[in-house]
Amino acid sequence: MIDTDDGRPRPSAAGPAREKVSATAGQAAGPDRQAGQSPAPESRPPASFAAPAVLAPPPSVDVPRAELDRLVNGRNHDPHGVLGAHPAGDWTIVRALRPDAVGVWVLVGDERYEATRLHSGGVFAVAVPGREVPSYQLEVSYPNARYVVDDPYRYLPTVGEIDLHLIGEGRHERLWTVLGAQVRRYPSEDGRVVTGVSFAVWAPNARGVRVVGDFDFWDGRAFPMRSLGHTGIWELFVPGISAGTRYKYEILGFDGVWRQKADPMAMHTETPPATASVVYESDYSWSDETWMAERAGTPWHAAPVSAYEVHLGSWRRGLSYRQLATELVDYVKEAGFTHVELLPVAEHPFGGSWGYQVSAYYAPTSRFGSPDDFRYLVDALHQAGIGVLVDWVPAHFPRDNWALGRFDGTPLYEHGDPRRGEHPDWGTFVFDFGRSEVRNFLVANALYWFEEFHIDGLRVDAVASMLYLDYSRPDGQWLPNIHGGRENLDAVAFLQEVNATVYRKAPGAMMIAEESTAWPGVTRPTHLGGLGFGFKWNMGWMHDTLDYMTKAPVYRMYHHHQVTFSMVYAYSENYMLPFSHDEVVHGKGSLLNKMPGDRWQQLANLRALYAYMWAHPGKQLLFMGSEFAQEREWDEATTLDWYRLDDPGHRGVHRLVADLNRAYRATPALWTRDNDPSGFGWIDANDAENNVLSFLRLGDQPATGQSDGDGATLLACVTNFSGAPHYGYRLGLPRAGRWQEVVNTDAITYGGAGQGNLGAVYATEEPHHGQPASAPLTLPALSTIWFAYDGEE
């Protein structure tokens, strides 16, 4: 095998050969013809072909019948060993596989040599004079037409030795550039450019693999692929086809059953419910250089992050990626969020899964456009200063028989033992994280989204289901690890590898874990034994806070610990505070309808909750619709209830969220020490009787990294979760002077009652709450107020 790591197909020969190839053009009309072919003339005039002056008798072109049977039946691991051009002394034997053809001629220059049928399955052969393998084409005759085609079996492998070595080790970080369908071009000796597609797929236990598609009318008999040794890679270069071609692999499984499978490495697909893979070639030019440079230098743990979680199909139903690049970008920019987080974008067969049952990990869903259309959306967000996070699902995949499951007739991507390879809750397969090729597939996939689509972070779904071998499994139905424990050591190693690799290869990236247990060190660096994530969703804070908020104010004093407990562990991980899609589905109702009281009280509760959330240590995430207090539970089949913005109360919540985002970004105290205990201090955590929480946020000036004492790095947050206002409420503060009322959720502009402190309070040197100064406040019912220190007076 010749190293072809440049990805360029080359004509093959058993001996010295002139690497001369002719391109073809026109549309196929027979079952094995290629896109890009044209009808052949009925005859060609005689022409000269330089043959030896004295020729030995032509060699036999025969092949043992058993080998021909294996070839025709798709069971030959090396079809190129039979087909294509093979030197034989003074002659070259050319064999072609053309099912359903009535005749085949080999065209060498202007010479035309008629081939003999060797097998009824469509194997033809002829010996042409010449010691060197000539540049040739095939003229193929069918009952109703005749075509000139190039021969796929005259090319060397497009997967090089180095690629195969890295794949075998499970360390090919750019796997998508080698496997799958790659459009390839190279110049021929006659000045033309040969264009075609190389197909390569991992199926180590297959007995045979063929490629089928538009170019052969979905009849794979003409295109058996070759096995490239122990790596389990099967490969074939098919000249004359191009981007837009639909295809699948036809795999003869280890169990003896033929299956048509979509390409695991496909970069584009048909729009569901159609399931074919589509050859794709990007020609996108990015315009987000400024964003990418700034991202690379941003320490996100000490920077503002407020994410707007979006399901693209139901935000505003019917929009394409390019339409979203205008409407979503404008909306998010106006709302002030720093990032969007997209529910899974990778292709998935069932829309009702919201993207969490992925069938094509390398293909953005075609529901909204092409991969370059998705690039356009990301680019537009970046140019607007908005980061892009994408949900990623390496925990499990669906059982669809045309996708990854039992790919080569055996458990390949999934673990073979159902106690580890099947998920009882979701009816899906679980990846075999201990298999190097599977880890390579997933690690390269993570890098693919960063490199090819410039995304800024992956939120990894269902991490807990990966970490625990007994996750959702009763006793006796799970398999312990080698130490007898419940930890999935292979999954731990995989998560460490993918996180370390992403942070090494994608400067400024974020890896975010949805991990719902107390697994230690989720955001600890891998070299210190952690999983290596940058952030973790704080599910404990979310559950405790929402449970507290569902209580009527009169009962909240008995549950006060639920909203203070989060600070006991707030700095054990780098947290993100999520009110995600999971909290507004499956009968849980919307965030608004979780709030007690009448509609005014519900809206007031929600406003107070949001302002408390934005001031709490951690990054913020809010699911779409929640920013304007959508009333009904989210339904992916319908668009959001945008008409709610016509109501002043809902419009007020929307305005508050935008103001919170702006105030948050402008207040370094809320993010420069977000993961440092010195950035937070309780003023009073124990006023359960009044349902009041008060705390300080402290931060540094980003330009200097130091607290300069001018008050810009100090913010006090006071929340009154009771149903009654408190007048003259004395609050301890660290400095005397003017404290500006930056946010008041009871403001009339937000739909509140308009109670407050006339824009500011003045603290005097009267100690209270253990602080050297204090000020009397008016705390409206169901409200949160932010006070920023404005200097001494």
C-alpha positions in Angstrom: 0.0 0.0 0.0 1.2 3.5 -0.8 1.0 6.3 1.7 -1.7 8.7 0.3 -2.1 10.9 3.3 -2.7 13.9 1.0 -6.1 12.3 0.4 -5.5 12.2 -3.4 -6.6 9.1 -5.3 -4.0 7.7 -7.7 -4.2 5.1 -10.4 -3.0 1.8 -9.3 -0.7 -0.6 -10.9 1.1 -3.8 -10.0 4.2 -2.5 -11.7 5.4 0.8 -13.2 2.6 2.7 -14.8 1.8 6.0 -16.5 -0.6 7.7 -14.0 -2.9 9.0 -16.7 -6.6 9.2 -16.0 -9.5 10.6 -18.1 -12.5 12.4 -16.5 -16.0 11.5 -17.5 -19.2 13.6 -17.7 -23.0 13.1 -18.0 -25.8 11.3 -16.1 -25.9 7.5 -15.6 -28.8 5.5 -16.8 -27.9 2.0 -16.0 -27.9 0.3 -12.6 -24.1 0.7 -12.1 -23.4 3.9 -14.0 -21.9 7.0 -12.3 -23.2 10.5 -12.1 -21.1 12.6 -14.5 -21.2 10.2 -17.5 -22.1 10.8 -21.2 -23.4 8.4 -23.9 -20.6 6.7 -25.8 -20.5 6.8 -29.6 -21.5 3.6 -31.4 -18.0 3.1 -32.7 -14.6 4.7 -32.6 -12.3 5.0 -35.6 -9.0 3.1 -35.5 -6.1 4.8 -33.8 -2.6 4.0 -32.8 -1.6 2.6 -29.5 2.1 2.0 -28.8 2.4 -1.8 -28.3 5.6 -3.8 -28.3 6.9 -4.7 -31.8 6.8 -8.4 -31.0 4.1 -9.6 -28.6 4.0 -12.7 -26.6 0.7 -14.6 -26.9 -2.0 -12.8 -24.8 -2.3 -14.2 -21.3 -5.4 -15.9 -19.9 -7.8 -13.4 -18.3 -9.6 -16.1 -16.4 -10.1 -16.0 -12.6 -11.1 -19.0 -10.5 -14.9 -19.4 -10.4 -15.0 -19.3 -6.6 -13.2 -16.0 -6.5 -15.6 -14.5 -9.1 -18.5 -15.8 -7.1 -17.2 -14.1 -4.0 -16.7 -10.9 -6.0 -20.2 -10.9 -7.6 -21.8 -11.8 -4.3 -20.0 -8.9 -2.5 -17.9 -11.1 -0.3 -14.5 -10.4 -1.6 -12.4 -8.3 0.8 -10.1 -7.2 -2.1 -12.1 -6.5 -5.2 -9.2 -4.5 -6.6 -7.1 -7.7 -6.6 -9.4 -9.0 -9.4 -10.8 -5.8 -11.0 -8.9 -2.9 -12.6 -5.6 -3.2 -14.5 -3.0 -5.9 -13.8 0.3 -6.2 -15.7 1.0 -9.6 -17.3 4.3 -9.6 -19.2 3.8 -7.7 -22.4 0.1 -7.3 -21.7 -2.1 -5.7 -19.2 -5.3 -7.5 -18.1 -8.3 -5.2 -17.4 -11.3 -6.6 -15.6 -14.5 -4.7 -14.9 -17.6 -5.3 -12.9 -20.6 -4.0 -14.7 -23.8 -5.9 -13.7 -26.6 -5.9 -16.3 -24.2 -4.8 -19.1 -24.5 -6.5 -22.4 -20.9 -5.6 -23.4 -17.8 -3.8 -22.2 -14.9 -2.3 -24.2 -11.6 -0.9 -22.8 -10.7 2.4 -24.4 -7.0 3.1 -24.6 -6.3 6.3 -26.4 -8.2 5.8 -29.6 -8.0 2.0 -29.5 -11.1 0.0 -28.5 -10.7 -3.6 -27.0 -13.8 -5.8 -26.6 -13.9 -7.6 -23.2 -15.1 -11.1 -22.6 -17.8 -11.9 -20.1 -16.3 -14.1 -17.4 -19.3 -14.3 -15.1 -23.0 -13.8 -15.5 -22.9 -11.4 -12.6 -21.2 -8.8 -14.9 -17.5 -9.5 -14.8 -15.8 -8.7 -18.0 -12.1 -9.0 -18.9 -9.7 -8.3 -21.8 -5.9 -8.3 -22.3 -4.6 -5.1 -23.9 -1.0 -4.9 -25.3 1.6 -3.0 -23.3 3.9 -3.7 -20.3 2.9 -0.4 -18.6 -0.6 0.0 -17.2 -2.3 2.4 -19.7 -4.7 5.2 -19.0 -8.0 3.8 -20.0 -11.8 4.2 -19.8 -14.6 1.7 -20.1 -17.3 1.8 -22.7 -20.3 0.0 -21.3 -23.3 -1.1 -23.4 -26.7 -1.7 -21.9 -29.9 -2.8 -23.8 -30.9 0.8 -24.4 -27.8 2.9 -24.2 -24.0 3.0 -24.2 -21.8 5.0 -21.9 -18.2 5.9 -21.3 -17.1 5.6 -17.7 -14.0 5.7 -15.6 -13.0 2.6 -13.7 -13.1 2.9 -9.9 -10.8 -0.1 -9.5 -7.8 1.6 -11.1 -7.1 3.8 -8.0 -4.9 3.3 -5.0 -6.4 3.7 -1.5 -7.3 7.3 -0.5 -6.6 6.4 3.2 -2.9 6.5 3.8 -0.7 4.5 6.1 -0.4 7.2 8.7 -4.1 7.6 8.8 -4.6 3.9 9.2 -2.0 3.8 12.0 -3.7 6.6 13.9 -7.2 5.1 13.4 -5.8 1.8 14.7 -4.5 3.5 17.8 -7.8 5.5 18.2 -5.9 8.8 18.0 -7.0 10.3 14.7 -8.2 13.7 15.8 -9.3 14.7 12.3 -11.2 11.6 11.5 -13.8 13.4 9.4 -11.1 14.3 6.8 -10.4 10.6 6.2 -13.5 8.6 6.7 -17.0 9.2 5.2 -17.5 10.7 1.8 -14.8 13.1 0.6 -14.9 15.0 -2.7 -11.4 14.7 -4.2 -9.8 16.3 -7.3 -6.5 15.9 -9.0 -5.0 16.8 -12.4 -4.7 14.2 -15.1 -1.9 14.1 -17.6 -4.1 15.3 -20.4 -4.8 18.6 -18.5 -8.2 17.8 -17.2 -9.2 17.5 -13.5 -10.6 14.2 -12.2 -13.3 14.7 -9.7 -14.9 11.9 -7.6 -15.8 10.8 -4.1 -13.8 8.5 -1.9 -15.9 6.5 0.5 -14.4 5.0 3.7 -16.2 3.3 6.5 -15.2 1.4 9.6 -16.9 -2.1 9.7 -14.3 -4.6 11.0 -16.6 -7.6 11.3 -18.3 -7.2 7.9 -18.0 -9.9 5.4 -18.4 -7.4 2.6 -19.2 -3.7 2.1 -20.6 -2.0 -1.0 -21.5 1.6 -1.6 -24.9 2.4 -3.1 -26.6 5.6 -4.0 -27.9 7.8 -6.8 -25.0 7.0 -9.0 -25.9 3.3 -9.2 -29.7 3.5 -8.8 -29.2 2.1 -5.3 -27.9 -1.2 -6.6 -24.6 -1.8 -5.0 -23.5 -4.8 -7.0 -21.1 -2.7 -9.1 -19.3 -1.1 -6.3 -17.8 -3.5 -3.7 -15.3 -1.8 -1.4 -11.9 -3.1 -0.3 -10.8 -3.9 3.2 -7.7 -2.0 4.3 -6.3 -4.6 6.6 -6.6 -5.0 10.3 -8.1 -1.6 10.9 -11.5 -2.6 9.7 -11.7 0.3 7.2 -13.3 -0.3 3.8 -12.6 2.1 1.0 -13.5 2.9 -2.6 -12.9 5.9 -4.8 -15.7 6.5 -7.3 -14.8 9.0 -10.0 -17.4 11.0 -11.8 -19.7 11.8 -8.8 -19.8 15.0 -6.7 -21.5 16.8 -3.9 -25.2 16.4 -3.5 -25.1 12.7 -4.2 -27.2 10.5 -1.9 -25.6 7.3 -0.7 -25.5 4.5 1.9 -23.3 1.5 2.7 -24.6 -1.9 1.9 -23.0 -4.2 4.6 -22.9 -7.9 4.7 -22.8 -8.4 8.4 -20.9 -11.0 10.4 -24.3 -12.7 10.8 -24.7 -13.1 7.0 -27.4 -10.4 6.6 -27.2 -7.5 4.2 -28.1 -4.2 5.6 -28.2 -0.7 4.1 -26.6 1.8 6.6 -26.3 5.5 6.7 -22.7 6.8 6.9 -21.6 7.3 10.5 -19.3 10.0 9.3 -21.8 11.7 6.9 -21.5 15.5 6.9 -24.9 16.0 5.4 -28.1 14.0 5.2 -31.5 13.9 3.6 -34.2 15.7 5.5 -36.0 13.3 7.9 -37.9 11.0 7.6 -35.6 10.2 4.6 -32.4 8.5 5.9 -29.8 8.6 3.2 -26.4 10.3 3.7 -25.5 13.1 1.3 -22.0 13.9 -0.1 -21.1 17.4 1.0 -18.3 19.9 0.2 -18.2 23.2 2.1 -17.2 26.4 0.4 -18.0 28.7 3.3 -15.7 31.7 4.1 -15.8 32.8 7.7 -16.0 36.4 8.9 -15.7 36.0 12.6 -12.0 36.5 13.0 -12.4 39.1 15.7 -14.7 36.9 17.8 -12.4 33.9 17.5 -9.4 35.9 18.6 -11.2 37.4 21.6 -12.6 34.1 22.6 -9.2 32.5 22.6 -8.0 35.1 25.2 -11.1 35.0 27.4 -11.0 33.2 30.8 -14.7 32.2 30.8 -14.8 31.3 34.5 -14.1 35.0 35.2 -16.2 36.5 32.4 -19.9 37.1 32.0 -21.9 34.2 30.7 -25.7 34.3 30.4 -27.0 31.7 27.9 -30.3 31.6 26.1 -31.3 28.0 25.4 -33.0 27.5 22.1 -34.8 24.7 20.3 -34.3 25.8 16.7 -37.5 24.1 15.4 -39.9 25.8 17.7 -38.4 29.2 18.6 -40.2 30.6 15.6 -41.4 27.6 13.7 -40.5 27.4 10.0 -37.4 29.4 10.0 -34.2 28.2 8.2 -30.7 28.6 9.5 -30.3 31.7 7.4 -33.5 33.2 8.5 -32.5 32.5 12.1 -29.3 34.3 11.4 -31.3 37.5 11.2 -34.3 37.0 13.5 -32.6 35.0 16.3 -29.5 37.1 16.2 -31.4 40.4 16.5 -33.5 39.0 19.3 -30.7 37.6 21.4 -28.6 40.8 20.9 -31.5 42.9 22.1 -32.1 40.6 25.1 -28.5 41.0 26.1 -27.5 37.3 26.4 -23.9 36.6 25.9 -24.4 33.1 24.4 -27.1 30.9 22.8 -27.2 27.3 23.7 -28.8 25.1 21.0 -30.5 21.9 21.7 -28.7 19.2 19.7 -28.1 20.2 16.1 -26.7 16.9 14.9 -29.1 15.0 12.7 -31.8 12.9 14.4 -34.6 10.9 12.9 -37.4 11.7 15.3 -38.1 15.4 15.9 -39.9 14.6 19.2 -36.6 13.6 20.7 -35.5 17.3 20.5 -32.3 16.0 19.0 -31.2 13.8 21.9 -31.3 10.6 19.9 -28.7 11.3 17.2 -28.2 9.3 14.0 -25.6 11.3 12.3 -23.1 12.9 14.7 -21.2 14.8 12.0 -24.2 16.3 10.2 -26.1 19.4 11.3 -29.8 18.6 10.8 -30.9 19.3 7.3 -34.4 20.4 8.6 -33.2 24.0 8.5 -30.7 24.0 5.6 -27.3 22.8 4.6 -24.1 22.6 6.8 -22.9 25.9 5.3 -26.2 27.5 6.2 -25.5 26.4 9.8 -22.1 27.9 9.5 -23.8 31.2 8.4 -25.9 31.2 11.5 -22.9 30.7 13.8 -21.0 33.3 11.9 -23.8 35.8 12.2 -24.0 35.2 16.0 -20.3 35.7 16.4 -20.3 38.9 14.4 -23.0 40.1 16.8 -20.8 39.3 19.8 -22.8 36.2 20.8 -21.2 32.9 21.6 -22.6 29.5 20.5 -23.0 26.5 22.7 -24.3 23.2 21.4 -25.8 20.3 23.2 -23.8 17.1 22.5 -25.0 13.6 23.2 -22.2 11.0 23.5 -24.1 9.0 26.1 -26.4 6.9 23.9 -27.9 6.6 20.4 -31.1 5.2 18.9 -31.7 1.7 17.7 -32.8 2.6 14.1 -31.7 -0.3 11.9 -30.3 2.0 9.2 -28.0 3.9 11.6 -25.3 3.0 14.1 -26.8 0.1 15.9 -25.3 -3.4 15.1 -23.5 -1.6 12.3 -21.6 -4.5 10.8 -23.9 -7.2 12.2 -22.3 -7.1 15.6 -22.4 -4.7 18.5 -19.8 -2.2 17.2 -20.4 1.3 18.5 -22.5 -0.1 21.4 -21.2 -2.3 24.2 -21.9 -5.9 23.5 -23.3 -6.7 27.0 -26.8 -5.4 27.3 -26.1 -4.6 30.9 -23.7 -2.0 29.7 -24.8 -1.5 26.1 -28.5 -0.7 26.4 -30.3 2.0 28.2 -33.4 0.8 30.0 -35.1 4.2 30.3 -34.6 5.6 26.8 -34.7 2.4 24.8 -31.3 3.3 23.2 -27.9 1.8 22.8 -25.0 2.9 25.0 -21.6 3.6 23.4 -18.7 1.2 24.2 -16.4 3.8 25.8 -13.7 1.2 26.3 -13.2 0.6 22.6 -10.5 2.9 21.1 -12.2 3.3 17.7 -15.5 4.4 19.4 -13.7 6.9 21.6 -11.9 8.2 18.5 -15.2 8.6 16.8 -16.6 10.7 19.6 -13.5 12.7 20.5 -13.0 13.6 16.8 -16.7 14.5 16.6 -16.3 17.0 19.5 -13.3 18.6 17.7 -15.3 18.6 14.4 -17.9 20.9 15.8 -15.3 23.3 17.1 -13.1 23.3 14.0 -15.7 23.0 11.2 -18.5 25.1 12.7 -16.6 27.5 15.1 -18.9 26.7 18.0 -17.7 27.9 21.4 -18.7 25.2 23.7 -20.4 21.8 24.0 -22.8 21.0 26.8 -22.5 17.3 27.3 -25.9 15.7 27.9 -26.7 13.0 30.5 -23.2 12.7 32.0 -24.5 10.9 35.1 -25.8 8.1 32.9 -22.3 7.6 31.6 -20.5 7.7 34.9 -22.5 5.0 36.8 -22.8 1.4 35.6 -26.0 1.0 37.7 -27.7 4.1 36.4 -31.4 3.3 36.2 -30.7 -0.4 36.6 -32.0 -2.6 39.4 -29.8 -4.9 41.3 -28.6 -7.8 39.3 -29.0 -6.0 36.0 -25.7 -4.1 35.9 -22.1 -5.2 35.5 -19.5 -4.0 38.0 -16.2 -2.6 37.0 -12.9 -4.6 37.4 -12.7 -3.4 41.0 -16.3 -4.4 41.8 -17.6 -0.8 41.8 -20.4 1.0 40.1 -18.2 3.6 38.4 -17.8 3.3 34.6 -14.1 3.6 34.3 -14.1 3.6 30.5 -16.6 6.5 30.5 -14.4 8.4 33.0 -11.4 7.9 30.7 -13.3 9.0 27.7 -14.6 12.2 29.3 -11.2 13.1 30.5 -9.8 12.5 27.0 -12.4 14.5 25.2 -12.2 17.4 27.6 -8.4 17.5 27.6 -8.3 17.3 23.8 -10.8 20.0 23.2 -9.1 22.4 25.6 -5.8 21.7 23.9 -7.1 22.1 20.4 -9.8 24.8 20.7 -8.6 28.0 22.5 -11.3 29.6 24.5 -13.6 26.6 24.3 -16.1 25.6 27.0 -17.0 22.1 27.9 -20.1 22.0 30.1 -21.4 18.9 32.0 -25.1 18.1 32.7 -24.2 16.0 35.7 -26.9 15.5 38.3 -25.0 13.7 41.1 -22.3 14.6 43.6 -19.5 13.0 41.5 -16.4 14.8 42.8 -14.1 16.8 40.5 -16.4 17.3 37.5 -14.7 20.6 36.7 -11.3 19.7 38.2 -8.5 19.5 35.7 -7.7 16.0 34.3 -4.1 16.2 35.5 -5.5 16.5 39.0 -7.8 13.5 38.6 -10.9 15.4 37.6 -13.1 14.9 34.6 -11.8 18.2 33.1 -15.0 20.0 32.3 -15.0 23.8 32.4 -18.5 24.1 33.9 -21.2 21.9 35.5 -24.9 22.5 35.6 -25.9 23.2 39.2 -28.9 20.8 39.3 -29.1 20.9 43.1 -29.5 24.7 43.1 -32.2 24.4 40.4 -34.2 21.8 42.2 -34.0 23.4 45.6 -34.8 26.9 44.3 -37.8 25.8 42.2 -39.1 23.7 45.1 -38.9 26.7 47.4 -40.5 29.0 44.9 -43.5 26.7 44.4 -44.4 27.3 48.1 -46.8 30.0 49.0 -44.9 32.9 50.7 -46.6 32.1 54.1 -44.8 28.7 54.1 -41.4 29.8 52.8 -40.0 30.6 56.2 -40.0 26.9 56.9 -38.0 26.1 53.7 -35.5 29.0 54.0 -32.6 26.5 54.0 -33.4 25.5 50.5 -32.2 28.8 49.1 -29.2 29.2 51.3 -27.9 25.7 51.1 -26.4 26.3 47.6 -23.7 28.4 49.1 -22.4 25.5 51.1 -21.1 23.9 48.0 -21.1 26.8 45.5 -17.3 26.7 45.1 -16.9 22.9 44.9 -17.3 23.1 41.1 -17.5 25.8 38.4 -21.3 26.1 38.2 -23.8 27.2 35.7 -27.4 27.8 37.0 -29.9 26.2 34.6 -33.5 26.8 34.1 -33.5 24.6 31.1 -36.0 22.9 28.8 -36.1 20.0 31.2 -38.0 22.1 33.7 -40.8 23.1 31.4 -41.9 19.7 29.8 -43.5 16.4 30.7 -46.2 17.9 32.8 -44.0 20.1 34.9 -45.6 23.2 33.5 -43.9 26.5 32.7 -41.8 28.5 35.1 -44.6 31.0 35.4 -47.1 28.3 36.4 -44.8 26.9 39.1 -45.2 30.2 40.9 -48.0 30.5 43.5 -50.7 33.1 43.8 -52.7 35.1 41.2 -51.2 36.2 37.9 -49.7 39.4 39.3 -48.1 37.4 42.1 -46.8 34.8 39.7 -45.2 37.4 37.6 -43.7 39.2 40.6 -42.3 35.9 41.9 -40.7 35.1 38.6 -39.1 38.6 38.4 -37.7 38.3 41.9 -36.4 34.8 41.1 -34.6 35.9 37.9 -32.9 38.9 39.6 -31.8 36.6 42.5 -30.5 34.1 40.0 -28.5 36.6 38.0 -26.8 37.8 41.2 -26.1 34.4 42.6 -22.6 33.0 42.0 -22.5 31.0 38.7 -23.3 31.5 35.1 -27.0 31.7 34.0 -29.0 29.7 31.5 -32.6 30.3 30.6 -34.8 28.3 28.2 -36.5 30.2 25.5 -40.0 31.5 26.3 -39.1 31.8 30.0 -37.7 35.3 29.3 -41.2 36.6 28.7 -42.9 34.2 31.1 -44.6 31.9 28.7 -47.6 30.5 30.4 -48.1 27.1 28.8 -45.6 24.2 28.9 -43.2 24.0 26.0 -44.2 21.9 23.0 -41.6 21.3 20.3 -44.3 20.9 17.7 -45.5 24.6 18.0 -43.9 27.9 18.1 -43.4 30.0 21.3 -46.4 32.1 22.4 -45.0 35.4 21.1 -48.4 37.1 21.4 -47.8 37.1 25.2 -45.5 40.1 24.6 -48.6 42.1 23.9 -49.5 41.8 27.6 -47.8 44.4 29.8 -47.0 41.9 32.6 -45.2 39.5 30.2 -43.6 42.4 28.4 -42.3 43.6 31.8 -40.6 40.2 32.5 -39.0 40.4 29.0 -37.7 43.9 29.7 -36.4 42.9 33.1 -34.4 40.0 31.7 -32.8 42.3 29.1 -31.9 44.8 31.8 -30.5 42.1 34.1 -28.2 41.0 31.2 -27.0 44.5 30.6 -26.5 45.2 34.3 -24.8 41.8 34.8 -22.3 42.5 32.0 -21.6 45.9 33.3 -20.9 44.8 36.9 -17.6 43.0 37.3 -18.5 42.1 40.9 -20.9 39.5 39.4 -18.3 37.6 37.4 -14.7 38.4 38.0 -14.5 36.3 41.1 -17.4 34.0 40.2 -15.5 30.8 41.2 -13.6 32.4 44.2 -15.2 32.4 47.7 -13.8 35.9 48.2 -16.3 37.1 45.6 -19.3 36.4 47.8 -20.4 37.2 51.3 -23.7 36.9 53.2 -25.1 40.0 54.7 -27.9 38.0 56.3 -28.6 34.4 55.4 -30.9 33.7 58.4 -33.9 36.1 58.1 -36.3 33.2 57.5 -39.1 35.0 59.4 -39.2 37.8 56.8 -38.3 35.6 53.8 -35.4 37.9 53.1 -32.0 37.0 51.6 -29.2 39.5 51.4 -25.6 39.1 50.2 -22.7 40.9 48.7 -20.9 40.2 45.4 -17.3 41.5 45.2 -15.1 41.6 42.1 -12.1 43.0 40.4 -11.7 45.6 37.6 -11.2 43.5 34.5 -8.6 45.9 33.1 -6.3 45.8 36.2 -7.3 42.6 37.9 -7.5 44.6 41.1 -10.3 46.0 43.3 -9.7 49.7 43.0 -12.0 50.8 45.8 -14.3 53.0 43.7 -17.3 50.9 44.4 -17.6 49.4 40.9 -16.6 46.1 42.3 -19.3 46.0 45.1 -22.9 44.9 44.7 -25.5 44.1 47.3 -28.5 41.9 46.4 -31.6 41.9 48.6 -34.5 39.6 47.9 -37.8 39.7 49.7 -39.6 36.4 48.9 -42.5 37.3 51.3 -45.9 38.4 50.1 -45.7 41.7 52.0 -43.4 44.7 51.7 -40.9 45.6 54.5 -40.5 49.2 55.3 -37.5 50.6 57.1 -35.6 47.3 56.7 -32.1 48.0 58.0 -29.4 46.4 55.9 -25.8 46.1 56.9 -23.4 47.3 54.2 -19.6 47.3 54.0 -19.2 51.0 53.2 -20.9 54.3 54.1 -22.2 56.4 51.2 -24.5 56.3 48.3 -25.7 52.9 47.0 -27.5 53.1 43.7 -30.6 51.0 43.1 -29.4 49.3 39.9 -32.3 46.8 39.6 -35.6 46.8 41.3 -37.9 44.0 40.0 -41.0 45.9 41.4 -40.5 48.8 39.1 -43.5 49.8 37.1 -41.7 49.3 33.8 -41.5 45.6 34.7 -45.1 45.3 35.7 -44.5 45.9 39.4 -46.2 48.2 42.0 -43.5 50.8 41.8 -42.3 50.6 45.3 -38.6 51.2 46.1 -36.0 53.6 47.3 -36.2 56.5 44.9 -33.1 55.3 43.0 -30.6 55.1 45.9 -30.0 54.7 49.6 -27.4 56.3 51.8 -25.5 54.2 54.2 -24.3 55.7 57.5 -21.6 54.4 59.8 -24.0 52.5 61.9 -22.9 48.9 62.2 -25.5 46.2 61.4 -25.4 42.6 60.2 -21.8 42.5 61.1 -21.0 45.3 58.6 -19.6 48.7 59.5 -22.4 50.7 57.9 -26.1 50.3 57.2 -29.1 51.9 55.6 -32.9 51.6 56.0 -34.6 50.1 52.9 -38.0 49.7 51.4 -38.3 46.1 50.2 -41.4 45.6 48.0 -43.2 42.3 48.2 -41.9 39.5 46.0 -39.0 41.6 44.8 -35.2 41.6 44.3 -33.2 44.8 44.4 -29.5 45.3 43.4 -27.6 48.1 45.0 -24.2 49.1 43.6 -21.8 51.2 45.7 -21.6 54.7 44.1 -19.0 56.4 46.3 -18.8 58.1 49.6 -20.8 61.2 50.3 
